[in-house]
Amino acid sequence: MKLYYAPGACSLSPHIVIEEAGLSVQLKKVDLASGQVEGGGDYLQINSKGYVPALELDDGSVLTEGPAIVQYLADQRPDSGLMPRAGTMERYRVQEWLNFISAEIHKNFSPLFNPHAAAEWKAGVLGNLRNRVGWLDGQVTGRRYLLGETFTVADAYLFTVLSWSGLVGLDLAPWPALTAYLERVRNRPRVQAALRAEGLTSAPSP
């Protein structure tokens, strides 16, 4: 398999899952500005959507969209606990989290990195993000991870997108439970390995 990624982008989430699951996957770095794959190749020929991540399977087919990719990767190592088994309520809880993170957290960051977005719009988006982050702080209070004691693909995703907070002026200091949770995730050895592999010595960028 090949994972097409850009350092610190949302593709960091499946990269973390790869490390946590102990999978053998070839990393293919993408320059999103030029659309070129490191070593040669037009990324649009891999993923016509033009953004990362994309996972090329051994049969040549390509899977896109981070929440789908992390579930696929975790299912390659069902004993890892990264994705609960099909049919269990725990699996639906992880899927519930993936949908929330994608729709309510990840996508709210997008306009904050848009240089053409109006200041008033960005202020409104930041306000909405602060409300969501405040809710998240309550959810992780008293929990090690989103589902309790078990680290899952949802934690990899939430860590990735909230790592962009400092780049957009979203100070997480008022939410100590959430900041402690993010530090726990960051300090996992396999998360550290993914960060090092992407050359990230500080907060990831989008």
Secondary structure, 3 states (H helix, E strand, C coil): CEEEECCCCCCHHHHHHHHHHCCCCEEEEEECCCCEECCCCEHHHCCCCCCCCEEECCCCCEEECHHHHHHHHHHCCHHHCCCCCCCCHHHHHHHHHHHHHHHHHHHHHHHHHCCCCCHHHHHHHHHHHHHHHHHHHHHHCCCCECCECCCCHHHHHHHHHHCCHHHCCCCCCCCHHHHHHHHHHHCCHHHHHHHHHCCCCCCCCC
